[in-house]
Amino acid sequence: MPGEFYIEGKKEKVDISGILAEISGLAAKLDDTVYGLTAIASEVNDSETKIDSLQGDVSDIKSQADKLSGELPESDSVTANWNSGLASSGNAGADLVSVGASDTRYKLHSLLVNIANMTLGAAITVRIYTQVNGAEQEVYNQSFTQGTDPNGLWIVNGTVGIHEVLRVEVYSNQASDDGIAVDYDYMLEAM
């Protein structure tokens, strides 16, 4: 008969129908969509999705926080024909440095130009160009006098946001400044 079996070595019959009913009840509880294994599995999967989402958010926050330290400052010098040369703009002088990158957001914190090696009394013009709506435009033009103005010219002395290349040109009104080294220094922060 179903639900009955004999224990070995004993001659009595054991009714296990109650045990089978209990097992059936437990199976139903395990399959329950609110409290059973299915519900638990659903919660685990949902938690994993939430954890993955949080990990992505944490990664995004870390990426932005890492940018706050800025990039390494850039310093160098360029030797060019500052008087008789022809800069990229087509004006007299020469290109000193290009800062930033096309379609890339940066904060420019400082830009310095050193005219200490230029001829005493020379009029030194610093020009800056960048793209404005797809066309390169002059956005800065200022003259300094070597020996009257400081040797270190703080061209950008506060934070400015850029998203195109800034190209810096220098011109001297003295032919003796051809072949002279002009130093620059700038500091960017990625956005």
N, C-alpha and C positions, 0 to 999 in steps of 0.2 A: 504494500500500500504506500502511496506517496506520503512523504513526511515521516516515515517510520524507518528505522533501521535497527539492527541488532549490534550491541556492543560485543566485541569479540571476547570470548571466554565467559560471557554471561548469557543467560537464556531469556533475559527480559527484553521487552520491546521498549524503545525510547521514542517518544513523540517529539519531533523537531519542528513541527509546523509553527510553533510560537517563535522559535529562533529564526525560521525563514521569514516570518512576518516582520520581525525586528529588522532583519537585513534589508528587506524590501522597503521598509519605512526609512531606514538610513540612506538607501540609494535614492529615494525620492527627495530626501533633504539635501543630499549632495548635488542633485540636479536642479534644485530650486534656483530660479533666476534672480532672487533677491538676496538670499543668504547662503546659497550653495557654492560649489566649486566654480560653476559658470560665472556667478557674480564676482567671486574673488578673482578669477582669471581676467574678467573684464576690467576690474579695478586695477589689477597689476598692469595690464596693457595700457590703460588710461594713465596710470602713474608714470609708466615708462615714457609715454608721449609727453607728459608734462615735464618730466625730468629732461628729456631731449630738448624740449623747448627752452627750459631754464638754462641748460648748458649753452645753447645758442645765444641766449640773452647775455649770459655771463661772458661769453667769448666776445660778443660785440662791445660790451662795456670795457673789457680789458683792452681791446684793440684801440678804443678811443682814449683810454687813460694812458696807454703806452705812448701815444703821440704827444702828450703834454710835456714830455721831457725834451721835445724838439729834436732836430737833427743836429749833427755835428757842425759847428761853425766852419765856414769856408774862408780861407785866407790864402792869398797868392799874390803874385805880381806879374805884370805884363810889360814887355818892352816892345814899343811900336813907334811909328812915325806920327807923333801927336800933332805935328804942325802940317807936314806935307802929305800925310796919308789920307786915305779915303775910307771913311767908316761905312758900315752896312746901310746907313740911311742915305748915303750919297753926299753927305756933308764932309767937310774937312775934319781930320782927326782920325781916330781909330776906336775900334771896339775894345772895351776894357773887360767886361764880364756879362754873362747872361745868367739871370737868376730865375729859378722856378722851372715849370714845364707846362706845355700846352694842355689845356683842359684838366689841370690838376690844381686842386685848392691848397693854398699855403697861407700861413701868416708870416709876413716878413717883419721881423722885429727890429733889425738894424742893417744899415748899409753904410760903410765908411770907405772913403777914398783918401789915399795919402799922396800929397803933391810935394813932399819934402825935397825930392830930387830935381824938381823943375827949376827953371831959371828964375832968379830973384827978379821980381817985378812983372813976371809973365802973367797974362790974363788967361786963366784956365777955365774952360767952359765944360760943365758936366751936363750931359743930356741923357734922358731916359725915354725909351720907346716901349710900347706894348700894343697888343691887339685890342682894338675897340670895335666891337661888332664885326670882326673878321678882317679889319684893315689896320695895319700898323700906324700908330699915331705917336707923336712926341707928347709926353705927359709931364716932362720936367726939363727945365733949361735954366741954369744959373751959372754965372761967372764968379770966379774967386781970384784974388790977386795973391800970388806967391810972395811971402814975406810980410804981407799985411793981414791976410786971413790966416787962420790956423792951418798948419800942415795937414792935420787930420780933419777931413771934411765929413761931418756926420750928415750924409745926404738923407737917409731915412732914420729918424731918431724916435720913432714910435711905431707901434704895430699897425700894419696895413694888410688887409686881405688881398691876395692876388689869385688868379686862376689861369693866367697866361704868362709867358716868358717876359721878364723885364730885361731889356738889353741896355747896358750902360755904355755910353760913348764919352770920350774925353778929347778936347781940342785945346791946344796951346797956341797963342799968337806968336810964339818965339820958335824960329827954326832950330835953335840950339837944343830944344827939347826933343827933337827926333832921336830915337835910340835910347831914351831915358826909361828907367823902370818906374812904373806907377803901381802902387800896392792897393789892394782892396780887401775888405773883410765884410762878410754878411752872415746873418743867422736866420734860418727858416724854421717854421714848425708846421708839420703836416696837419691837415684838417680832416 
